[in-house]
Amino acid sequence: MGVRREAFTIGDVEPQVIPLIWGWLLVTVNEDDKADCVSYSHSDIGISRDGDLKAATPHNSIPITGQKKSFPIIQYDSSGLENLIDLEIDGFPSSSKARNGRYQRSTSDWGYVGDLVEDDDKIGLYSYKVQSTITSRLANTMIQAKMVNNAKKSQHIVFDVQVPKGAFIDNFTMDVNGITFTSQIREKSEARKMYSQAKAKGKAAGIVRSNALDMENFKTEVNVPPGTRIQFELHYHEMIRRKLSSYEHSISVKPGRLAKHMEVDVRIIEPQGLRYVHVPNSLGDHFDGITTISKGEKKAHVSFKPTMAQQRKCPTCSSTAVDGNFVVQYDVNRETTGGELEIFNGYFIHFFAPENLDPLPKNILFVIDVSGSMWGLKMKQTIEAMKAILSELRAADQFSLIDFNHNVRCWRDNLVSATPSQVEDAKKYIQAIHPNGGTNINEALLRATFILNEAQNLGMLDPNSVSMIVLVSDGDPTVGELKLTTIQKNVKQSIKDQFSLFCLGIGFDVDYDFLQRIATDNRGMAQRIFGNQETSAQMKNFYNQVSTPLLKKIQFNYPQESVSDVTQSSFHNYFGGSEIVVAGKVDTENLQHLESIVTATAANAELVMETLRDVEELDGFMKKDKYADPDFTRKLWAYLTVNQMLAERNTAPTAALKRNITKSILQMSLDHHIVTPFTAMLIENAEKDEIMLADQPKDPRRGCCPGTLGLTPNAPNNNNKGIPAWANVTAVPVSYMPEQRSPPVSSLSINRVDNDPHFIIHLPKSQRNICFNINSEPGKILNLVSDPATGVTVNGQLVGAKKIENKKLNTYFGKIGFYFKNKSLKVEITTKSITLKDGSYGIKLSWSDTGHIIRKQLLISVKKESNVTITVGEEMSFMVLLHRVWKNHPVNVDFLGIYIPPENQLSPAAHGLIGQFASEPEVYIHHQRPGQAPEKPQATMEVKGNKLTVTRGLQKDYREDRVAGTDVQCWFVHNSGKGFIDGHYKDYLVPHLYSFLKRP
């Protein structure tokens, strides 16, 4: 970088270990020009081919021996930073370069640099300046630091700043003794290639990419000789989001040491007009009275300029008290319900934040992590917050609570109205929670979606209401489904874009990026809160952001002949205190006015809101304000467009679509000079012979960008992995083409036969499970479903255990047959294989396969050693589960279980042990009383003109856990279901595997 070094030898330089923190890290590395190494009085430090630091050998001299020393520069934790790519370090070119014209020195504007307060390292911070200008919610921020090495030896100078997640870094420059390094944005692979070429010549810098928490660290380290002056300058921009009726601009101000000149300067330009501007005391009481605010009708200026004395932690301290976020809050005036249109330089921005609307009723499920890691303060604060949140529920709201660790528990199995008594009962339930165990996020979320889906299907939800789930968790899943991408797909599939998921991540152990992805994927948002004394307040603050839905089904409309490239224009919900922003390009050359029409559903009306703006209305205001960003509309449009494409890429259903979106993001990134996941920033000197590289941080826990790829007929079908079978309440199979996936079979509300054999019949109307056993003989075939009208019959053939146990020979289903008469298709499933027959045509899969058989709109999907799903058009689906036992077990044998959703479209003529309940009988259960065992109470059940004594007990659902099963509560009917099923169970015996049941 063209700086002169004093004479010193390698023996004077001790190995350096630079502590590495999360964030962007640029370690500046320079090549040495051998032509400069004429004498030892102005020698350079170079890098050998094997990467060791050494002194350059002067011309015509004998190489120095015995002075070669290993120079470890970075020590890092591989679990947190897996993306260390390269690291080299070299000295700076000597000042003699300037004499031969290779460098152009700029005139220093630093002035007198004396009186700097230095730490033990003798590094002085001459100035630390932050300038931020907000133009219609677009914040352009510059952070600049000027530093000097006053030590008598070379050492590292560090520039370490925090950039908000979601902000786009667009420029970085570095000036070392007048030698300027500037940046450019390149496609990532091209940038890496250029970097590698420079590296091969010994002219490259090292990079480390990693990720931070709510902020991203941009960290640069430069090893400079004594007397070096260096200036760092970073630029980024972001859109300021409105929350709780306020825009909040937060700037990290952490200079790390006392600065001779310290300044934070924020300017706000809002054409709508400023309602208020407020600067909370976020840096602490130490700086009371130092910030100044000047506010006009549409502009404001905030200034924070502490003197060096004011920066000190104490009058005699040499350390700075400036360490935190400088926060500016404001809001704008709103005159129209239809929002504000701002048009400038060929782009329009539509800000939409209506007020004074009645809230929509909401249906809300709180899903609370009560695993062992929540013990102590986090749980105490969560309970406190939840009690306050429950108190704020409105009378029109419906709610329930789910708490989970390795198990999932419901306070109520269905939504209840937020009456005072129910709210009070929920508070008592919350208060009694004691954290322990693991974290089963997958099943907890799917249980919540199940409750909302069931309520929707049963007509329990107000058509104008808004449904949502609020997840509170402090850690990654440790029980059940562990793969985050699978959980994300499961939840997306279960929610079906019908309601929103909001996520609160407590503390530092939770994978916040995952919570953001899963929330964004399901019409919600995420927020990190910190596990401290403020947890309760942060939780309540987050809830308040989503507690007041004012509109749903919001659609923005613009004249198609005049606008193009419009960002997302359809939104599910609008919450009070927030703001919706839409942007696009507009043909201002051939248009005098731009009109927008917004339609939405409110609590008591359908709204149609119109807005009309002159396309030149903003020109005069913008052109006469020297601080306003003339590119604010273009930058806001690019910001929204790129973020929208990144979200679309994450959920792209095919690889081809994902590639096309990636190309579009790349082109946008290059056109607008921003760092995204597909671009990198090259930092070079004017001669381009010294180079550094930085690209966007990547979370090593996250892996490759999430999204789904197309599934070919022969590809494994993992679509159902980790999904509890009750999670898809209304999943109706579609007409499948070969490349499509098979859906899971319905929900916990399902009819099933499993084990030896146990029947569980779900009655949807009464929301009851009725159980009975059938004790028959090996080889007998029982009819489960017989529906002549639809041409479907399902039969199961019994197989016996290897020997009698407890004076009884247990029987199980060893073979199940399906006959679809109207399609002339037969399916035989045994514990060995799965066979499809169509007349003389037949095809077989084994249980060791994962694959699909598709014929005549019938889809058979086999999941290796697990289950088979049969889907018939859009009418019905079945699942058969495989149970494997130890081959040499003295008693037990392999067997099958079958699960049949009640949603299957059987005719009223359907019969069979399960099929007869397609027409649900009236069931009345009363006179509940103690049974022989305390955990098994008895009751009287009236059904089909019979009075039966039934026993409350548990049966097993083996789809999630094929070893232990999942408990299902039911009322057990004795004597092989007598009185509950029509006739005697022997009436359901049929002669062949594909026989229809003959009824008298």
N, C-alpha and C positions, 0 to 999 in steps of 0.2 A: 504493500500500500504506500510505498514511497516514503518511508520514515527513516531517519538516520539513527544508527545505534552506536552507543559508546562501546569501547573495547571491553570484552569479557570473554571468558572461556567457558567451555561446557561444564567444567567442574564447579562453576559458580551457580549453575542452575539446578535446583532440586526438582525431582519428579513432582508433578502437580496432579492432584486429584480434585476434579471439579465436581461438586455434588450436583446431581442431575434431578431436576424436578419435572413434574408433568408439564407438558406444553411443547411449543415449537422451540427448537434449539438449533441455532446456527453457530457452529464453531468456526471462526474465521481462520482460513489457512492460506498462506501465501507461498509462492515459489520463490526461490532465491536465484538471482541472476549471477552466474558464475563470473561474468565479466566484471562484476563489482567487487569480487574478492581479491583485491590486489595486495592488501596488507591486513595484518591482524588488528590494526588500530580501528578499521571500519569493517570488521568481518560480519558475515551473515550466518544465520542458523539455517541449516538445510535439513532435508529428510533423505535418509538413505533409501534404497530400493526396498529394503525389508521393513521400512516404516520407523526406524529408530532416529532419534534426534541426534545431529552431529554438527560440529563446526565445519564451515566450508573451508576447503583447502585453498590457500592462495596460489596464484599462478607461479609456475616455476619453483615450487617448493615441495618438500617431501611431506607426504601425508602424515598427519598426526596419528600416533598410535596410542592405544591404552586409554583413550578418552571417550570412546563410544559408550553411550549410556541409554538404556531403555527409558522411554518417556511416556508413562501411562497418563493419558489426558482425562479419560472419563471412566468412572466406575459407576455401574448402574445395576439396578435390580431387574433381572430378566423377566420376572413375573409381571412387572409393570411396564417395561419398555422393551418390546420385542422387535422394534423396528430400527434399531441402530444399524445404519447401513455402512458408513465409512467414517473414518476420522484420520485426518492428517494435520500436521501443524508445521508451520515454517515461519521464518522471520519476515520482516517487511523489507521491501527494496530500499536501498539507501537513498539519501537525498540527492546523490549525484545523478540520479535518473532525470531530475528536473533540468540538469544542464544540457543533456542531449536531446531534450524536447519530447521525451516520451510521455511526460505528465504535464498537465496544466494546473498550476496551483491557484486556488481561489483565495481572495483576500479575506483574512479572518475578521469576523465581526464580533469577536468575543470581548475585546477590550481588555481591561486589567483583570487578571485572574488570581490575583493575590487574595489573602484573607479567606481562603477556602478552609472549611473545617474538614480535617481528614481523619479517617480511622487509622488503625495501626497499619493498614495496607498502603497508606499514603496516596490513596486515590481521592481526588476531590471532585465534587459535583458542582460544576459552575452554574448550571441552570437546569430546571426541570419544568417543562411547559406543556400544558394540555390545552388545546383549542378545539372546541366542538361547536358546530353550527347546525341547528335543526331547522330545516325548511320543510314545512308541511309534513311533519313526522319523520322525515329522512334526516338522520343524524350523521354528519361527516365529522370524524374525530381524528385529530393528529396528536400524537404523544412524542415529545422531543426531549432528549437528554444530552447535555454537553458535559464531558468528563475529561479529566486530565490525570496522567500518571506522574505524580511527583516523587515517586520512589527512585532509588538509584539502581534499580534492576528492572528487567522486563517482568511483566505480570499481566494477569488477565483482568480485563475490564468487562463488566457484565451489564447488558441492557435486558431487563426482565420486566415485561408488562403483561397484564391480563386483558384479554379481548373477550367481549361477551360471546357466548355460543350463539351461532346463527349470524353473526356479523361477517361481512365479506372484507377480508384484507385486500387492498388494492394497490398499495405502494409501500416500499421500504427503501430508505436510502441511508448510507453511512459515509461519513466524511472523516478521513484520518489525516491530520496535518494538511488539509487542503486537497487531498486526493479523494474524489467522490466516486462512490459505488452506487449505481442505480439499478432498478429492478425492471423486469419484464415478465409477462405471463406466457407460458408455453404449455402445449399439450404435455402431459406428464411423461410419457415414454420418450418424447423428443427431448424434454428437459433432462431426463436421466441419461440419455445418450450423450448429450453435450457435456453433462457433468462427468460421465465416465471417460470421455475423450480427454477432458481437462485433467482428470485425476491421473490418467496414464502418463501425462506429461509432468505430473507433479505440480499442477497449478490449480488444484481444486480444494474446496472446503468440505468438511464433513457435515453430515446432517443427522439429526435424530428426530423422528416423528413420534408423537405420542398424544395422549388425550388428557384433558383436565376434568374438573367436576362441572360446576356451572359456568366456568370461564375456561378459556384456552390460554395457556401461557405461551407467549412469544419470547423466546430467550436467545440472546446472542452473546457469545463470548469471544473476545478478541485479545490475543496475547500481544501486548505492545511494549516497546522499549521505554526507557525513562524519558520524561518530558513530552510524551505524545499527547496531543489533544484529539479527542474523537467525539463526533456528534452522530447520534442515532435519531432516526425519525421514522415513525410508523404511522400509516394512514389506514383507516377502515371505515366502513359505513354500515348502517343498519336501519331498519324501520322500527320506530318506537311504537310499541303496542299499548293499547288502552286497557287498563284493568281497574275495576272498582271506581269508575268515573274519573280516572286520572291517567295521564301519560307520565311514565317515570323513566328518566334517563339516568343510568347509573354508569359512572366512569371509575375504573380502578385507578387509584392514586397511591402508589407504593414506591416512592423513590429509593427507599432503603438507606438513605443517609441524608444529612442536612444539605440543603441546596442554597447557594448564595442568592440565586434568583428562583423563586417558586411562584408558579401562576397556574390557575385553572380558570379558563375563560369560556363561558357558554353563551351563545346567542341563539335566540328563538325567533323565527319568522313564521307566523301563521296567518295567512290571508283571511281565514275565517274570523279572526279576532280572538284575543286571549281572555278567558274568563278569570283565571288566576295563575300566579306563579308562586311556588313555594319551595324552599330549600330546607329540608329537615337537617337536624344536627347529626348527620350520619358519621362524621369523623370524630365526634365526641365533644364534650363540654369544653375541652381544652381550646377550641377555636370559636367559642361564642363571640359574636359581634364582628368577626373578620369578614364574612361574606357580605357582599353588597348586591342588591337587586334593583335594577331600573326597569320599569314596565310601562310600555305604551299600549295603545289600542291593539296593535297587531304585532308588536315586537317587544322583546325583553332582552336584557343583558345581565348576566350573573357573573360576578368576579370574585375570586378567592386568591388573595395574594398575601400569605403570611410572611413576615420577615423571618430572618434566620433565628432571631431570638424567640419568636412565636412558635417556630417549628420545634424547638427543643422540648424534650419530655419534661425537663426541669431546668431551672436557671443554670445549673452547672453541668448538665448532661451534654454529651456529644452525640447522642442518638436522636432521631427524629420521631415526633409524635404523629407525623402524617403517614398513616398506614390504614387504608380502608377504601371505601367507595364514596365518591362525591355524587350526591343524588340531587336531581332537579325534578320537581313534579309540577305539572300544569294541566290545564284543560282549555278547550276552545269553546267559543260560542256556537250554538246551533239554532238556526231559525226555521229550518224546514224538516218535516218528517222524512222526506224522501232522500235526505242526505245532501252532501256538498260535492259538486262537480268542480274540479280544478283542471283546466286545460292549458297546456303550455308546450311549445316546441314539438308539436305533433303527437303528443300523448295526453291521455286523460287519466285522472285519479278520482275515484268515487269513494268518498268517506261516508259511511252509513252508521249512525248511532242514535236511533230514535229514543225518545224518552216519554214519560207520562203515559205509559201503557199499563194496563192491568196484567199482572203475572199469569202465565199459564200454569195450571196444576201440574205437578210433577210426580212421577213414580220413581222412587230412588231406593237402591240397594246399597247399603254400606258393607263393604267386604274388608274385614279388619284382620291383619296378621297378628296372631297371639302366640307366635313361636317363642322359643326360649330366648332368642336374641332381643326380644322386646321387653325383657324383664327390667324393672327398675324405673328410672326417670322417663324413658320413652313411653312405657305403658301408662304410667301415671298421667303424663301430659296428654296422651291420646284419649284416655278416659275422660279427663277434664274437658277436652275439646269436643268429644262426641256428645257429652251431656249438654253442652252449650248449643251445639248444632241441632240436636234433637229438639231443643226448646224453640228453635227458630222455624221449625216446620209449620207450614200453613195448614189450616183446617181442610183445604181441598187436596192436600198432598196425600199420597200413599207411600208406605215405606216398609222396610224390614231390615234385619241385621244378619250378617253372616260372619262368624269368626272362624279362623282356621289356623291350624298348625299342620301336623301330619294328617289330622282328620279335619273334616268340614262339618260345622254345626250351624243350624239355623235357629235364630230366636223365634221366628215364625216361618212356617213352610210356604207361606203365601204373603202377598202384600196386605197390609192393614191400613185403615185410615188413621191419620195423625191426630187422633182424639187425645185429650189430656191424659186419660187413663192409659191408653196404649203407649204414649210417649213416656209416661212415668214408669211403666213396666219395662220398657226398653232401657231406660236409664239404670234400673236395678240390675238388669241382665248384664249391661256393660260393666257396672261397678263390681260384679262378682267374678270377672274374668281374671284368671291367673295364667300368665304366659308359661309355656313349656313346649318341648318337642320341636319338630322340623317345620318345613315350609312347603305346602302343597298349593302353589299359586294356580296351577292349571285347573284342578278340580274345583277350587273355590270360585274362580271366575265362571266356570261352566255351570256350576250350581246356581250362581246369580242369574246368568242368562236364561237358565231353565225356568226359574221363577217368573221372570219377566215375560218370557215367551208363553208360558202357561197362562198367565194372567191375560195376555193379549188374546190368546185362543179362546179363552172362556168369556170374553167380552167384559172383563172386569176393569178395563182402562178407558178413561174418557178419551174420545177420539181426538180432542184438542190438547191432550196432555203430552208431556215430554218425559220420556223414560231414560234413566241413566244409572250407571254403576259407578261408585266411588271406591277405588281400591286404596288401602293404606298398608304399606309393607316396608320393611327395613332390610330385606335381604333377597338373595337369589333363591330359586326353588331348590330344595334339598330332598323332597319326597315326591313320588309320582313322576309325572313327565318333567324331565330336567332340561331338555333341549329348548332353548328360548324361541327359535324359529318355529318349532312345532307348536309350542304354546300359542304363539302369535297367530298361526294359521287356524288352530282349533278355535280360538276366541272369535276370530274374524268369521269363521264359518258358522259359529253358533249365534253370533249377534245378527248376522245377515243384514247389516246396515239398517237395523230397525231402531237402535238406540245408541247412546253414547257411553264411552268408558273414560273416566277420569282417574288419573293415578297420582298418588302422593308417595314419593320415595323418601323415607326417613333415614338420615345419616349418610355415611360414606360407603357402606358395604353393599348397598343396593345398586344394581345395574341400571342407572338412570336412563341411559340411552335406550335400553330395552323398554322401559316404561314409556318413554317418549314415542317409540315406534308403535307399540301396541295401542297407545291412546290415540295417536294421530290416525292410525289405521282404522279406528272405530269411532270417528267423529268426536274425539275428545282432545284432551291435552294433559300434560304431566307437569309436575312441579316438584323440585327437591326441597325438603325442609330438613332442618338440622336438629339432631337429637340433643337438645339442650333445654334450658329453662324457657325458651321462646317457642318450643314445639307447638304448644297448645294454640298460641296466638297465630302462628303460621298456618296451622291446619284450618282454623276458623277463617282466616283471610282467604285461603284457597277456596273453601266451601262458598264463601260469599260471592266469589266470581261466577259460580255456576248455580247459585241458589235461586236466581230470579229469571227464569226463561220468559221472555216477552213475546217472541215471535217464533214461528216454525214455518218450514217450507218457503224460504225466502228465495225469490228469483229476480235477478237483475236483467233487464232487457234494454238493448240499444239498437239503433237503426243499422241493419247489417250492411247496407250499401256505404255507410260512412265510417264504420269502425272495423278493426281487425285485431287479431292476436289478443283477444280479451282473456284475462286470467279467470280463475274460477268465478262463476257467476251464479251458482246455485248452492244454497246453504241450508242445512237441516234446521239449525236453531240460531237464535240471537239471544244472548243473555244481557240483562241490564247492566250497564256500566262498562261494557266492552265496545268493540267497533268492528265492523266488516269493511274491508278495503278491496275494491275491484279496480283494475287498471287495464289499459289497452291503448292501441294506436288509433289516431283519429285523423281523417283527411281534412285538415284545417284550410287547405287551399280552396276546396270546393264546398265548404260548409260554413254557414254563418252562426248557427246555433246547434248545440248537441242536446238531445232529449234523452232522458232515461225514464223507464217505468219499472218500478219495483212492486212485485206482488208478494203478499205474505199472509199467513193466518195468525190472527191475534186471538185473545181470550174470548172475545164476543163478536168478532166480525172478520170478514175477509177484506184485507186492505189492498188498495191500488194507489201507489204513490208516484207522482210525476215530478221530474225536475228538468228545468230548461236553463242552459247557460250559453252565453255568448262565447265563442271560441277565442276571442281576443280580450276577454274581460280581464284576464290576469296579466296581460303583457306590460301595461304601464307600471303596475306595482312591482313586478319582478325586475324590470330594467332599471328602476331608479334606486333599488336597494343593493348596495355594494356587497353586503354579506350573504344575500340569498344565493343559493346554489341554482344556477340556470338549468342544470341537468337533473333537477330533483325528480321530475316526472319520469324521465327515461330511467333513472336509477331505481326508483320505486317499482316501475313496471318490470325491470330486469330482476330485481330482488324477489318480487312475488312470483315471477315466471320460473326462475331457476329453482326456488324452493318447492313450487308446485310440481315441477318435472322430477325433482329428486324424490318427492313423495310418490309420484306415479311410477317411477322406476322401481321403487321398493315393492310395489304390489303388481308389477307387470306379470301377466299370466304366461307369457312366452318369452323365450330367449331372444327371438327376433325383435319383438317389441322393445325389450329391455335394451338391446343394442341400438335401436333407432333413437330411443329417448336419450341414451348416453351420448350419441353423436350430437343431438340438439343441445344438451347441457354443455358439452365441450365447446361448441361453436358460440353459444351465449357467453361462456366464461372468457373466451378469447376476445370476442367483440367488445365486452364490457370490462375487460382487464380486472378480473376477480379470481381469487383462488377458490376452487371448488374441489371435490374429490377426484376430478379428472384433469386438473391442471396443476402446475407447480410454478413457483416463482424463482427465476434466476436473478441473482444479484451479481453484477459485473462492474469492473472498472471501465474507463473510457476505451482502453485498448482491447478490452475483452480477452485479456490473457490471464486474468485472475477471476475466479468464479466461485459463487456459493449457490446452494440450492435449498429451497424450502418448499414443502407442500403441505396440504391440509392435514391436521392430526387425524389419526385413525385409531379407534379404540381396539386394542388387541383382543379384548373379550368378545367383541362384536363379530369378528370374522368378516366374510364378504358381505357385500350389500344384500340385505334380505329381499326376498321376492320369490315368486313361484315360477317354475318352468313348466313347459308343456309336457304332458305324460304320453308316451307312446304305448301301444298295446302291450309291448313286452317289458315295459319298465315296471319296477316295483311300485306298488301302490301303498304309500305310507300316509295317505290322507286322513286315516282314522286314528293314527297313532296318538295315544294319550288322551283320547276323548272319552270321558265316561259316557256310557251308552244312553243315559237319560238326557244328555245335553242338547240333542237336536229334536226339539218338540214337534216342530211342524215341517221337518225335512221331508220333502216329497221328491222322489227320484224323477229325473227327466228322461227324455228319449235319448239314449246314449249313442254317440258315435264312438268308433274305436279309440280315439285319442282322449276321450273324457274319463274322468275319475268316477269311481262309485261312491255314493254317499254312505254314511254310517246309518245303521238301523236305529231309528227313533230314540226314545228317551227312557228315563226311569219308569215313566208311565207306559209300561209295556207288558205284554203277555209272554210268559216264558215257561219252559219245561227244562229242568236241569237235574243233575244228580240222579237219584235212584227211584223213580223220577219224581221230582217235586214240581207241581204246577202252581204258578202264581198268575192270577187273573186280575188285571187292572180294570177297574170300572171308572171311566173318565168322569161321568156325570156326578157320581157321589164321591169321587176322589178316594176310593178305597182299594186296597189290595186284598183279595180273597185267595187262600191257599188250600191245596189238598194234595194228597199223595195217591198214587195208583200202585197197588201191589198185584202184579200179574206174573206170568211165567216167561222164561227165556224163549225166544222165537216168536212170541205173539206180536201181532202188528196192531197198533192203536191208531185210530183215525184222529188227527188233530184238527184239520180243517177240511170240510167238504162243501163245496159251493158249486152246484151244477149250473147255476146261472152265469157265473163268470168262467166256469170250466176249470176250476182250480181245486186240487186235492193235495193234502200234505199228510203223510203217514210216517210213523216211527216204529221200527222193529226193535224189540227188547233183546238184550244180551245179559246173561247172568254173570255174577261174580264167580271167581274160581272155586269157592267153597262156601258152605253155610257158616254163618257167624251169628252167634246169639240166637240160634234156632231159626234163623231166617236167611234165605238166599236173596240178596239184594239184586235188583235188576236195573239196567240202564238202557238208554237208547244207543245201540251200536250202529244203526243204519237209519237214514231218513230219506224218504222219497218225495219228490215234488212232481206233479203231473199238471202241465198246462195244456189242457185238451184243445183249446181254441188255436194254439200254436203248434200242436202235435209235438211238444217238447217234454222230455222227461229228464229229471236231474236226480242222480243217486249220489248220496254222500255217505261214506263210511269212514271209519277211523284210519283207513289206508289211502283213500283216493276220492276224487270228485269227478263224476262222469256226466256229460251232457249227451243225450240221445235224441236224434231227430230221424225217425224211421230207421233206415239203414246207416245213417250218418251218426258217428259218435266221436267224441273227443274226451280225453281224460287228463286230469292234472293230479299230481300227488300233493300231499300236505307239505312237502319240502319245496314246493314251487311258490312263487309270488307272481300272479298273473291274472289275466282276464280271459273269459270266453264270452263272445258276443254273437248272438244269433237271433234273428227275428225280433229285434228290440228287447231281447232278454239278455241281461248282463250278469255274468257270474264273476265275482272278484274274490280271488283267493289271497289271503295274507298268510305267509309262511308260518306253519305250525301254530296258527292262532285261530282264524275264523274264515268263513265263507259268507259273502253277502250276495244275495240274489235279488235283482231289481227287475221288475216287469213294467216297462214303460213308465208312466207316471202314476200307476194305480196302486202298486204294492211293493213291499220289500220284506225280506226275511234274512235273519242271520243265524248261522249254525256255528257253534263254538266247539273247539276240539279240546278235550281233556286228556292229557298224557299222564300215565303213571309209570313207576319204575317197572321195567320189563319183567323183572323176576319177583315182583311183589307176590306174596303168597295168596292174597285174596283179591285185590282190586284189578280192574281191567280198564283199558282205554274206553272212553265213551263220548257221546255228543250231547250238547244242549242246544235248544232252539229258542229264538227270541222273535216274537211276532208283534209288530206295533199295532195298536188298535186303530190307527189311522188308515190301515189298509182298506181299500175300497171293495169290501165284500158286499154281497147282496143280502137282502133280508132273509133269503132262503138258506144262507150259510149255516152249517151245523158242524158237529165234531166237538171234541173235548174243549177246544179253544174257540172254534168258529161260531159256536152257538152264542157266544157273548158279543158278537158283532152287533147284535141287537141287545142293548144292555138291559138286564132285568132290574126291577125296583128292589132295592135292598134296604131294610130297616134294621139297624142294630141298636139294641137298648138293653137296659137292666144289666149294666156292667157290674161285675162282682169279683171278689177275690177267687183265684183258682187254687189248685193244689200247690202250686209254687207261686211265691210272691211276684216273680217277674212274668208270670203267665196268667193274667186275669181272664175271666170268662165273661161271656155275654150271650144274649139271645139274639139270633138273627132271623128275621122273617124274609123269605125269598120264595117266589114261585108257589105261594100257598103253603109253604112249610115253615115250621118253627124249629130252628136248629140251635144246639148249644155249640158255640164256637169259642176258640181259645186264642188269645192274643200272643203272638210269638214272632220269631225271626226266621226268615228263609234267606237264601243266598243268591246274589247276582254275581256271576263269575266272569263278567266281561272285562272288568278292570284288573281283577286279581284272580287268576285261574287256580290259585292254590288255596288261599284263605277265603276268597270271595268278599263281597260287600253285603252287609246286613240290610235286609229289606223287611220292614214291619208289615205284618198282615194278620188277618183273622183266619185261623185254621179251621177247616171243616173236616170233621172226622169221617171214618168209614168210607174212604175212597171218594170223598166228595158227594156222598149220597144226600139228596135233597137240594143240593146246589146245582149239580149237573142234571140234565134230563135223564131219567131212567137210571140204569146201573152201568158201571164202567164197562161191563162185558158187552153192552150193546154197541160199544164203539170198536170192537174187534173186527178187522177186515181181513180178507183172505190173501190179498196181494199188496205189494208195496205201492202200487199206483191205483188201488181201488177207490171208488167213491163210496161213501157210507150209504147203505140202504136203510131208509127209515120206514117204519111200519105205517 
